[in-house]
């Protein structure tokens, strides 16, 4: 059974940084792409970033390029999202997801974590 567990969220002031982690188990981690999505209250879940299985290819939403960095450690079965220069509009529930290949589409991912709250105060 595949399980994804996010950690590292919390309350941070605008301009601050956070590093989100996603611990994966249940299948061969390096064989799958990992994605990060977020959902703010009253809004649809939106794509943030994705990374392929070997970590050599990454893709970002235009809104986060230059401030967010996705990475993975296949030896530790973990994916990460480094978030810098946080803004209040980045407040959302952040989800990690696992799928066959990199995609910005929610339905392309077959397993999801429970989400971790990131709140940015002004």
N, C-alpha and C positions, 0 to 999 in steps of 0.2 A: 504494500500500500504506500503510495507516494504521500509524503508529508512535507509541507513548506511552513517554516515558522520565522516570522519577521521579528526583529528586535532593533533597538537603537533610537526609537522615536522619542518624542517628548516635547516640552515647551522650551522655546528658544527665542531670544530677541532678534528683531530684524537686523540683518547683517551677519548673523552668526552662522554656524555650520553644524551639520549633523552627518553621521555615517550610519546608514541603515544596513542591516545585515539580514540575510535570508539563509537559514540552515535547511538543507534538503536531505531527504532520505527516501529510500524505497525503490530507486532504480539508478542505473548508471548515470551519474550526474553529468559527466563530460559528453554524453551523447545528446544532450538537449540544450536548446537555447533557453536563456532566462530573460525575463522581462520585468520591468517595474511600471506600474500604473498608479494612478491616484484618483481619488474621488472626493470632491468637496461637497458639503451639504447642498442638496437641491440640484446637483449637477451630475452629468453622466461620468462614468469611469473613463479616464483619458490616459493615453499612452505617454510614458515619460522616456523610457530608454530600454534597449535590448542588447544582448550580447550573445554571440554564437557559442557553440560548445567548446571550442578550443580557446576562446577569448580573444581571437585576433580581429574580429569584426564587431563593431559597435554602431548603434544608430540612436539618434536622439530626436525628441520633439524639438521643433524650432525654438519654442519658448524656454527651453532649459539649456540649450547649447552654450558651452563656455562656463556654466556654473555647476552643472551636475556631471558626475563621472560614474559610469557603471563599470564594474570589474567582477572577476570571479577567481576563486581558488579551488581548482578541481581536486587538489589533494585533501582539502577540508570540506568538500561538498557544500560550498558556500558562495553566495553572490552578495555583492555590495552596491550601495548607491551613496556616493559622497555628494553631499549637497552643500554648496557654499553660497555666500551672499543671500541668505534666505530673506524672503519678502513675505509680508502678511498674506498675500494672495497665494502663497505656496501652502497655506494651511489646508490639510486634507488627510484622509485616510490613505496610506500608501500600501500597495499590495505588491508582492512578488508573485511571479507566475512562471510556469515551465511549459515549454512546447517543443514541437519537432524542429522548428526553424524560427529565425528572427522574424518578427512581425509587429506591426503597430496596431493590429486588430485584436480586440478582446477575445473573440471566439476562436482565434488561432491557438490559444493556450488551453491545455486540458487540465492543469492543476493549478490551484491558487492557494496562497496563504490566507490567514484570517484578517490580515491588515494590521497596520501600526499607525497610531495617530501622530501626526506632526502638526504642532501649533506654533505659529510665529506671531509674536506680539510686536506691536509698533512702538 
